Amino acid sequence: MPRSMRALVAGRVGEPADVLRLESRPVPAPEAGQALIRVKATPIHASDLHVLRGRYGFSPEFPAVGGHMECVGRVEALGPDTEGLRVGERVAVAAVPAVPGPRVAGTWQEYLVAEARRLLPVPGRLSDSSACQLAVNPLTALLLVTRELDVQPGEWLVQTAAGSTVGRLVIQLARHLGVRTINVVRRRAAVEEIRALGGDEVICTEDEDLSQRVAEIAGSAGVRKAVDCVAGHVGAQVSQALAPGGEVVVYGALSTHRQTDPAALTIPLSARSVIYETKAVRGFWLNRWFGTNSPTDALRALSEVRALVADGVLSIPRGEPFPLERFTEAISFAEAPAHGAKPLFVFDEDQDGDGAKGNDDR
């Protein structure tokens, strides 16, 4: 095993392309209950970039290795009294920092130490590209639909940002569970794509009134459950469109990205609607979910996601591989509109163009 490794490190808060540097660091050693993971692939999420900008719900201690969400790799070594894993096993690492909870290692490095209870063995039929994306977007979709809102077969579920990664996964999961979806998009061009994916109904805010269309679709029974990833005025419109007693779970705020005006960071709710129609708007943040649920519950949910992906119920977007040295290009790709693939930092030379090699669990 080498003594040093490459790591992508941010020295301070700032624009990722400006503050990240490729450095050499000592390979860490696992302690009791931990494993040393040789990273094979790790995605670049928008939240990873917002952490570096200081615009996320937590801030690491700088200098900090980038990547604060997930990766896939092989167990290189085990710390004392670490059970349930074996050296050489391929595992997905749920590196999402729990809030409240201790700091965890960044994933944009060749080796990292992780708690054994955050590691999920993955079958050989799952590519590295899929395995390194199990613990954030698919898990979020599963938790929103089945835990946070407990949407039942035949019920309507409204969701905004239907074309996003989580939005697409919600559509796939809802179809599997028999849940009917009303999907909100911004552009008319996205409507047919969402329908083809399995969305039951699509509302385009470019030329349609959201509340009016929800009423037309759901009829007198109305809709009482919604998930929102936009916030701002769109989030408020979703709340307004729900039937009395309805609930919106807000898990993102796309309308506020790159905003600095405090007024832009709000959801302007109608007090009369909240009071007289007893509607609720509450948040969901995966980091806090990890911080308030037991490791056993977390692994159980992750195992459920693994099964859904392995069985083809959920389809994870392909990854676009980048070596660590091309990090500025990878970051630009991550923020380009409609790029259609998730940029991944890959560390093994045997990765092919879609990040799908390394499937054998040898």
PyMOL commands that set and color helices and strands:
alter all, ss='L'
color gray80, all
select helices_A, chain A and resi 16-19+46-53+116-118+128-131+137-148+165-177+188-197+210-221+232-241+254-256+262-265+271-276+286-292+295-310+324-335
alter helices_A, ss='H'
color red, helices_A
select strands_A, chain A and resi 4-10+20-26+34-43+64-65+70-78+90-94+111-115+119-121+156-159+180-185+201-204+225-228+247-250+280-283+319-322+342-346
alter strands_A, ss='S'
color yellow, strands_A
deselect
rebuild
show_as cartoon
